[in-house]
């Protein structure tokens, strides 16, 4: 039996690489002769660089940049010289994981370090910069990123979402656009939220980053003020994807960037379609498999790719909150919950790799007798 194991990360517990390894080990406990190919994946959020380096090779370039709280953090991007393409994981510069839970405050978290990563990649010869969006601590509309590239007034742009409300004059994007002139910028995301409004960055993602109701209102006002002050570039505040990563999608659009599916970018990069064509089963997974997962997130992309090749697809997730008929409609033959297998959330979190191995062994038994 040939199995392709192609999971996303299990957020907060296992990277995609670790999840793929645990699933493979568990399957081999039941079926030691199975031909297993590990293909860890990412949707553009944390793990983007690691996954693409595994698939594409290239050079991982280490840079010290400004973190979301203004302190130095170590980050890296992937530079693939053959295509002059840099793959930048925005979470490495402004990720939520970089801020202790008790200190999270998107009013003052900055995306400045993302601009520093882009600037460094351009200096190293990148002609295309694919910026993976997701997992950010920020809600600054990408203003910090723009400030790092030269946009002004930097004193109001570089310090988080809240100071943007004080903008009274125009934002000068010309220096930032000049700094990236001739470079193709791509926002890799599968979030279709606009910058502002009821489904915008502040309303939807602000609470996940530590904002209370009043802070969400202030951030919404600040982002609207920022968008009103922009004088160079198009009107992108309502463009799908503009609200990704706290508005980083919006800032990239202002620099003539495009929004593309992070999932499809990664699936094409790893050649998943070719890999699943000769497989008997594709096993994918993520931390929480819910209604959002069926709106173009990674498991849906994997299932769609597998279905086009006539290959069955199963999902293993920390939590499964999708009805069986909904999963089948998306091309997913079966789903398995790590929490149910482990017996509790606490047990699943205590030993995630071990519990995932145990569940994979169970999945293998069910499929080997199917």
C-alpha positions as CSV (number, residue, x, y, z in Angstrom):
1,X,0.0,0.0,0.0
2,X,1.3,3.4,-0.9
3,X,0.5,6.3,1.4
4,X,1.2,10.0,1.0
5,X,1.2,11.8,4.3
6,X,0.7,15.5,3.7
7,X,-0.3,17.4,6.9
8,X,-0.3,21.0,7.9
9,X,1.1,22.0,11.3
10,X,-0.9,21.1,14.4
11,X,-0.9,24.7,15.8
12,X,0.8,25.0,19.2
13,X,1.9,21.4,19.3
14,X,3.6,20.0,16.2
15,X,5.1,21.4,13.1
16,X,4.1,20.0,9.8
17,X,7.4,18.0,9.6
18,X,6.8,16.6,13.1
19,X,3.2,15.7,12.4
20,X,4.2,13.9,9.2
21,X,6.8,11.9,11.0
22,X,4.5,10.9,13.8
23,X,1.8,9.8,11.3
24,X,4.3,7.8,9.3
25,X,5.7,6.1,12.4
26,X,2.2,5.2,13.6
27,X,1.1,3.8,10.3
28,X,4.3,1.7,10.1
29,X,3.5,0.2,13.5
30,X,0.4,-1.4,11.9
31,X,1.7,-1.8,8.3
32,X,5.5,-2.0,8.3
33,X,5.6,-2.7,4.6
34,X,3.6,0.3,3.6
35,X,5.4,2.7,1.1
36,X,5.0,6.0,2.8
37,X,6.0,9.4,1.4
38,X,6.1,12.3,3.8
39,X,5.1,15.7,2.3
40,X,4.7,18.3,5.1
41,X,2.7,21.3,4.0
42,X,1.9,24.9,4.9
43,X,-0.8,27.4,4.0
44,X,1.6,30.4,4.2
45,X,1.6,30.7,8.0
46,X,4.2,29.2,10.4
47,X,6.2,26.5,8.8
48,X,6.1,28.1,5.3
49,X,9.9,28.4,5.0
50,X,10.7,24.9,6.4
51,X,8.2,23.2,4.2
52,X,9.3,25.0,1.0
53,X,13.0,24.4,1.8
54,X,12.3,20.7,2.1
55,X,10.6,20.8,-1.3
56,X,12.6,23.2,-3.3
57,X,16.1,23.3,-1.7
58,X,17.6,26.8,-1.9
59,X,19.4,28.7,0.9
60,X,17.9,29.7,4.2
61,X,19.1,33.2,5.0
62,X,19.2,34.2,8.6
63,X,18.5,37.9,9.5
64,X,17.9,39.7,12.8
65,X,14.9,41.9,12.5
66,X,12.5,43.9,14.6
67,X,9.9,41.7,16.3
68,X,6.3,42.6,17.0
69,X,7.1,44.2,20.3
70,X,10.0,46.2,18.8
71,X,12.7,43.9,20.2
72,X,15.2,42.1,18.0
73,X,14.2,38.6,16.8
74,X,16.0,36.0,14.7
75,X,14.3,35.2,11.5
76,X,15.0,33.6,8.2
77,X,13.7,33.4,4.6
78,X,14.3,31.0,1.8
79,X,16.1,32.2,-1.3
80,X,15.9,30.0,-4.4
81,X,18.5,31.3,-6.7
82,X,17.4,29.4,-9.8
83,X,14.2,31.4,-9.9
84,X,15.4,34.5,-8.0
85,X,12.5,33.9,-5.6
86,X,12.5,34.7,-1.9
87,X,9.9,32.9,0.3
88,X,9.2,35.0,3.4
89,X,7.3,33.7,6.4
90,X,5.8,36.8,8.0
91,X,5.2,35.0,11.3
92,X,8.9,34.7,11.8
93,X,9.1,38.5,12.1
94,X,5.7,39.4,13.6
95,X,4.2,36.1,14.7
96,X,1.8,35.6,17.7
97,X,4.2,33.0,19.0
98,X,6.8,35.7,19.6
99,X,4.7,37.4,22.1
100,X,4.0,35.9,25.6
101,X,0.3,35.4,26.1
102,X,0.1,37.9,28.9
103,X,1.7,40.6,26.8
104,X,-0.4,40.3,23.6
105,X,-1.7,43.6,22.4
106,X,-2.3,44.2,18.7
107,X,-2.7,47.9,19.2
108,X,1.1,48.1,19.6
109,X,2.4,45.1,17.7
110,X,4.3,46.0,14.6
111,X,5.0,44.3,11.2
112,X,8.2,46.3,10.8
113,X,10.4,43.2,10.7
114,X,8.5,41.9,7.6
115,X,9.6,44.9,5.7
116,X,13.2,44.3,6.9
117,X,13.0,40.7,5.5
118,X,11.7,41.9,2.2
119,X,14.4,44.6,2.0
120,X,17.1,42.0,2.8
121,X,15.8,39.6,0.2
122,X,15.8,42.3,-2.5
123,X,19.4,43.2,-1.6
124,X,20.3,39.5,-2.2
125,X,18.9,39.6,-5.7
126,X,15.3,38.4,-5.2
127,X,13.1,39.4,-8.2
128,X,10.0,37.8,-6.7
129,X,9.1,37.8,-3.0
130,X,6.4,35.4,-1.9
131,X,5.2,36.5,1.5
132,X,3.4,33.8,3.5
133,X,0.7,35.4,5.7
134,X,-0.7,33.9,8.8
135,X,-0.2,33.6,12.5
136,X,0.6,37.3,13.1
137,X,0.4,39.2,16.3
138,X,-0.2,42.4,14.4
139,X,-3.2,44.5,13.4
140,X,-1.4,47.5,11.8
141,X,-2.5,47.2,8.2
142,X,1.1,46.4,7.3
143,X,2.1,50.0,8.1
144,X,5.1,48.8,10.0
145,X,6.3,46.8,7.0
146,X,5.8,49.9,4.8
147,X,7.8,52.0,7.3
148,X,10.7,49.6,7.1
149,X,10.7,50.1,3.4
150,X,10.8,53.8,3.7
151,X,7.1,54.9,3.9
152,X,6.4,58.0,6.0
153,X,5.6,59.3,8.6
154,X,7.5,56.5,10.1
155,X,6.9,57.6,13.7
156,X,3.2,56.8,13.3
157,X,3.5,53.8,10.9
158,X,6.2,51.8,12.7
159,X,4.6,51.2,16.2
160,X,1.4,49.2,15.7
161,X,-2.2,49.8,14.8
162,X,-3.1,52.3,17.5
163,X,-0.9,55.2,16.4
164,X,-2.4,55.1,13.0
165,X,-5.5,56.9,14.4
166,X,-3.3,60.0,14.9
167,X,-2.6,60.3,11.1
168,X,-3.7,63.8,10.0
169,X,-1.8,64.1,6.8
170,X,-1.1,61.8,3.8
171,X,1.0,58.6,4.0
172,X,3.9,58.8,1.6
173,X,4.3,55.4,0.0
174,X,6.6,56.5,-2.8
175,X,9.9,55.5,-1.0
176,X,8.5,52.0,-0.2
177,X,7.3,51.6,-3.8
178,X,10.7,52.7,-5.0
179,X,12.4,50.2,-2.7
180,X,10.5,47.3,-4.3
181,X,10.3,48.6,-7.8
182,X,10.8,45.7,-10.3
183,X,10.2,43.1,-7.6
184,X,7.1,40.9,-8.0
185,X,5.4,40.8,-4.6
186,X,2.9,38.0,-3.7
187,X,0.8,37.8,-0.6
188,X,0.3,34.0,-0.1
189,X,-2.8,33.5,2.0
190,X,-6.1,31.6,2.0
191,X,-7.8,34.3,4.1
192,X,-10.3,36.3,2.1
193,X,-11.1,38.9,4.7
194,X,-11.0,42.6,3.7
195,X,-9.0,45.2,5.7
196,X,-12.0,46.8,7.5
197,X,-15.6,46.1,8.2
198,X,-17.5,43.3,10.0
199,X,-15.3,40.6,8.4
200,X,-12.2,42.7,8.4
201,X,-8.8,42.2,10.2
202,X,-9.8,43.9,13.5
203,X,-13.2,42.4,13.9
204,X,-12.3,38.8,13.0
205,X,-8.7,38.4,14.1
206,X,-8.2,41.1,16.7
207,X,-9.7,39.0,19.5
208,X,-7.5,36.1,18.6
209,X,-4.5,38.4,19.2
210,X,-5.6,39.7,22.6
211,X,-7.9,42.6,21.7
212,X,-11.1,43.2,23.7
213,X,-14.2,44.8,22.2
214,X,-13.0,48.4,22.9
215,X,-9.6,47.7,21.4
216,X,-11.3,46.2,18.3
217,X,-13.3,49.4,17.8
218,X,-10.1,51.5,18.2
219,X,-8.2,49.3,15.7
220,X,-11.0,49.5,13.2
221,X,-11.0,53.3,13.4
222,X,-7.2,53.3,13.1
223,X,-7.1,51.1,10.0
224,X,-9.8,53.2,8.4
225,X,-7.8,56.4,9.1
226,X,-4.7,54.8,7.7
227,X,-6.5,53.7,4.5
228,X,-8.0,57.2,4.1
229,X,-4.4,58.7,4.4
230,X,-2.9,56.5,1.7
231,X,-2.1,58.7,-1.3
232,X,-0.1,56.3,-3.5
233,X,-1.7,53.0,-4.8
234,X,-5.2,51.8,-5.4
235,X,-8.2,51.5,-3.1
236,X,-7.7,48.1,-1.7
237,X,-9.3,48.2,1.7
238,X,-12.2,45.9,0.6
239,X,-10.1,43.6,-1.6
240,X,-10.4,39.9,-0.5
241,X,-7.2,39.0,1.4
242,X,-6.4,42.6,2.3
243,X,-7.1,41.8,6.0
244,X,-4.7,38.8,6.1
245,X,-2.1,38.9,8.9
246,X,-3.6,42.0,10.4
247,X,-3.6,43.8,7.1
248,X,-0.3,42.8,5.7
249,X,-2.2,41.8,2.6
250,X,-3.4,45.4,2.2
251,X,0.2,46.8,2.4
252,X,1.5,44.3,-0.2
253,X,-1.4,45.4,-2.5
254,X,-0.3,49.0,-2.1
255,X,3.1,48.0,-3.4
256,X,1.5,46.5,-6.6
257,X,1.5,43.0,-5.1
258,X,-1.0,40.3,-5.8
259,X,-3.0,38.0,-3.5
260,X,-2.6,34.3,-4.3
261,X,-3.6,31.1,-2.5
262,X,-0.9,30.1,-0.1
263,X,-2.2,26.5,-0.2
264,X,-2.0,26.3,-4.0
265,X,1.5,27.9,-4.0
266,X,2.8,25.2,-1.7
267,X,0.9,22.3,-3.3
268,X,2.4,23.3,-6.7
269,X,5.9,23.8,-5.2
270,X,5.9,20.3,-3.7
271,X,4.3,18.7,-6.8
272,X,1.5,17.1,-4.7
273,X,-0.6,16.2,-7.8
274,X,2.1,14.0,-9.2
275,X,2.9,12.5,-5.8
276,X,-0.7,11.4,-5.1
277,X,-1.4,10.1,-8.6
278,X,0.1,6.7,-7.7
279,X,-1.0,6.6,-4.1
280,X,-3.7,4.4,-2.5
281,X,-4.5,7.0,0.2
282,X,-3.5,10.6,1.0
283,X,-3.5,11.4,4.8
284,X,-3.7,15.0,5.7
285,X,-4.4,16.9,8.8
286,X,-4.3,20.1,11.0
287,X,-5.0,21.2,14.5
288,X,-8.7,22.0,14.0
289,X,-10.8,20.7,11.1
290,X,-13.9,22.9,11.0
291,X,-16.1,24.8,8.6
292,X,-13.2,27.2,7.8
293,X,-11.2,24.2,6.6
294,X,-13.7,23.6,3.8
295,X,-13.2,27.2,2.6
296,X,-10.0,26.6,0.7
297,X,-7.7,25.8,3.6
298,X,-5.0,23.2,3.3
299,X,-7.0,19.9,3.9
300,X,-9.5,21.0,1.4
301,X,-6.7,21.8,-1.1
302,X,-5.2,18.4,-0.5
303,X,-8.5,16.6,-0.9
304,X,-9.3,18.4,-4.1
305,X,-5.9,17.5,-5.5
306,X,-6.4,13.9,-4.5
307,X,-9.9,13.7,-5.9
308,X,-8.7,14.9,-9.3
309,X,-6.3,11.9,-9.4
310,X,-8.9,9.5,-8.1
311,X,-7.1,9.0,-4.8
312,X,-8.9,8.6,-1.5
313,X,-8.2,11.2,1.2
314,X,-8.5,11.0,5.0
315,X,-8.1,13.8,7.6
316,X,-6.5,13.5,11.0
317,X,-7.0,16.6,13.2
318,X,-6.8,17.6,16.8
319,X,-10.5,18.4,16.8
320,X,-13.0,17.5,14.1
321,X,-16.0,19.8,13.8
322,X,-17.3,18.9,10.3
323,X,-20.2,16.6,9.7
324,X,-19.4,13.4,7.7
325,X,-21.6,14.4,4.8
326,X,-19.8,17.8,4.6
327,X,-16.4,16.1,4.6
328,X,-17.5,13.7,1.8
329,X,-18.8,16.6,-0.3
330,X,-15.3,18.0,-0.1
331,X,-13.8,14.8,-1.3
332,X,-12.7,13.5,2.2
333,X,-13.5,9.9,2.8
334,X,-13.0,9.8,6.5
335,X,-12.0,12.0,9.5
336,X,-10.3,11.1,12.7
337,X,-10.1,13.2,15.9
338,X,-6.9,13.2,18.0
339,X,-8.8,14.5,21.1
340,X,-11.4,11.6,20.8
341,X,-8.6,9.1,20.4
342,X,-6.6,10.4,23.3
343,X,-9.7,10.8,25.5
344,X,-9.3,14.5,26.3
345,X,-7.9,17.8,25.2
346,X,-5.4,17.6,28.0
347,X,-4.1,14.2,27.0
348,X,-3.8,15.2,23.4
349,X,-1.8,18.3,24.3
350,X,0.4,16.5,26.8
351,X,1.9,14.0,24.4
352,X,0.8,15.1,20.9
353,X,3.4,13.2,18.9
354,X,2.8,9.9,20.8
355,X,-1.0,10.3,20.6
356,X,-0.8,11.1,16.9
357,X,1.3,7.9,16.4
358,X,-1.4,5.9,18.2
359,X,-4.2,7.3,16.1
360,X,-2.3,6.8,12.9
361,X,-1.9,3.1,13.8
362,X,-5.6,2.9,14.3
363,X,-6.3,4.6,10.9
364,X,-3.9,2.2,9.3
365,X,-5.8,-0.8,10.7
366,X,-9.1,0.5,9.5
367,X,-7.8,1.2,6.0
368,X,-5.9,-2.1,5.7
369,X,-9.1,-4.0,6.3
370,X,-11.4,-1.7,4.3
